[in-house]
Amino acid sequence: MVAAALPLLVCALLIAGPVYGAETRSAWQEEWEKTVAAANREGQVTIYTQGSKQYLFDRFQEAYPGIKIISTFGATGAQMASRIMAERRAEKYLADIYYVGAETHITILYPAKVLDPLPGALILPEVKDESKWFQGKHHYADPEGKYSFMFEGTVSGDIAYNTKLVKPGEITSYWDLLSPKWKDKIVAFDPRGSGHSTTAFWFLYSHEPLGPDFLRRLFLEAGLTLSRDFRQPVDWLSAGKDLLCYACQGVEEGHSQGLPVDTLTHPLKEGTYLAPRGSVVALINRAPHPNAARVFINWLLAREGQSAFQKMNALEGSGADSLRVDIAKGDVPPSYRRQEGAGYFIQDVTERIRRLPQMRKLIDELLAERERRKN
């Protein structure tokens, strides 16, 4: 009797499996279709961002013509975050999405409880599937790991060189920067403000194989020069006044213009960090267009959106590598592209912000010590 029932049980299980799978697929599809329909009724999504992202936004409009993008952008993330806070104090809730660098997410919007949790807004299976992302997980900038999604993991590429006077193979480790041949020939953008240079120096300061002792020797032995002019370090590098440049901007542009400057592309022994730069996105709570915001977030983090993101940066000449690992990387310049087997680190943004005053204090002390030695 039991033996006779087994074939029937097996058949029932085989039938139930595919049916269950179909129900699971139709569940997310139904949710997605309802969300898109509601978003089309809302008619727009308002995105607060830093700088124009027209190419990316145009690709979204092509995919979802019923949802108009209203972009409000400023020169800095701090400017945009301050604007959101001022609007909310006036009881105006205009922003749907905040798409700027990590720092203002953590220092302004997160403490003010302005952000909505993001995981519940992710609908598309290809976005929710963490195996599609670097290190097999989603990366968030905020302490709770659920508000500010980091989707860019561009190799820092912080060491640039004069192509006529330096051979790339001469530098295989950060410690090589302390060689006497580079003494007083290394320039860097001043890291005591904010932005990319701050992140780059934080890596030197906090990364265990390097640390404060490395910074001390870089300033006092190698004679590192700091500049507060964005263009000046590249000018000095191309003229041969300096041979190496750390955390400098405009190297790719200078190289494309025929200047004798380029960025090291090979990984160094100590590894390097991946920079999210301005590619951190969050949902603003009490948003006027919540469904349109969810559609944009899902599109942006899907393969289509991340491919468009990489293409946009390639067209702008800046280069960017998405943290998605299942998309083509042909648009990513070699100096920005992650390589198999290299050691990469994603910085703890909250820890960096908390301890930055210590790093800046050390740099001030080192510069003062250097002046005393000169005198």
Disulfide bonds with the S-S distance in Angstrom:
Cys245-Cys248 1.70
